[in-house]
């Protein structure tokens, strides 16, 4: 597995910095990687561009 450099990660604009659910994403080597911003050494999810686009479309339709 390729390590994603710290400089590639960006915190979600929905992350308030007050705790709770915070995610970071990074585009690296043809995939989108997602991790918990409070556990940067923890697991990540890696998605193909198509899977990421489907997820974003789903999230946009179900935004509360």
C-alpha positions as MATLAB code, in Angstrom:
seq = 'XXXXXXXXXXXXXXXXXXXXXXXXXXXXXXXXXXXXXXXXXXXXXXXXXXXXXXXXXXXXXXXX';
ca = [
       0.000    0.000    0.000;
       1.322    3.444   -0.900;
       1.537    6.015    1.857;
      -0.311    9.232    1.185;
       1.836   12.250    2.131;
       0.458   14.529    4.839;
       0.507   17.447    2.405;
      -2.119   15.689    0.235;
      -4.775   15.536    2.969;
      -7.506   18.178    3.301;
     -10.099   18.407    6.057;
     -13.727   18.423    5.004;
     -15.342   21.845    4.857;
     -18.105   20.357    7.031;
     -15.626   19.654    9.847;
     -16.159   22.347   12.438;
     -13.139   21.666   14.635;
     -15.444   21.199   17.635;
     -15.122   17.409   17.717;
     -17.630   14.906   16.402;
     -17.449   13.521   12.887;
     -14.491   14.915   10.981;
     -13.004   13.446    7.847;
     -10.048   14.224    5.630;
      -9.687   13.304    1.977;
      -6.713   13.064   -0.336;
      -6.412   12.433   -4.052;
      -3.263   10.410   -4.552;
      -2.068    8.011   -7.227;
      -5.414    7.759   -9.007;
      -7.586    7.168   -5.938;
      -9.438    9.165   -3.313;
      -8.452    8.283    0.239;
     -10.610    9.023    3.294;
      -9.602    8.988    6.966;
     -10.786   10.153   10.379;
      -9.120   13.495   11.080;
      -8.917   12.637   14.783;
      -7.056    9.360   14.102;
      -4.567   10.168   11.366;
      -2.580    6.987   11.984;
      -5.728    4.874   11.825;
      -7.269    3.088    8.867;
      -8.102    4.734    5.563;
     -10.602    3.914    2.849;
      -9.363    4.119   -0.740;
     -11.895    4.607   -3.529;
     -11.635    4.567   -7.295;
     -12.664    7.796   -9.043;
     -15.979    6.188  -10.072;
     -16.782    4.978   -6.558;
     -15.933    8.408   -5.108;
     -18.219   10.127   -7.653;
     -21.061    7.753   -6.744;
     -20.534    8.402   -3.036;
     -20.537   12.181   -3.515;
     -23.710   11.956   -5.605;
     -25.410    9.847   -2.935;
     -24.291   12.169   -0.134;
     -25.538   15.242   -2.020;
     -28.977   13.685   -2.419;
     -29.168   12.672    1.249;
     -27.679   15.791    2.869;
     -29.659   16.593    5.997;
];
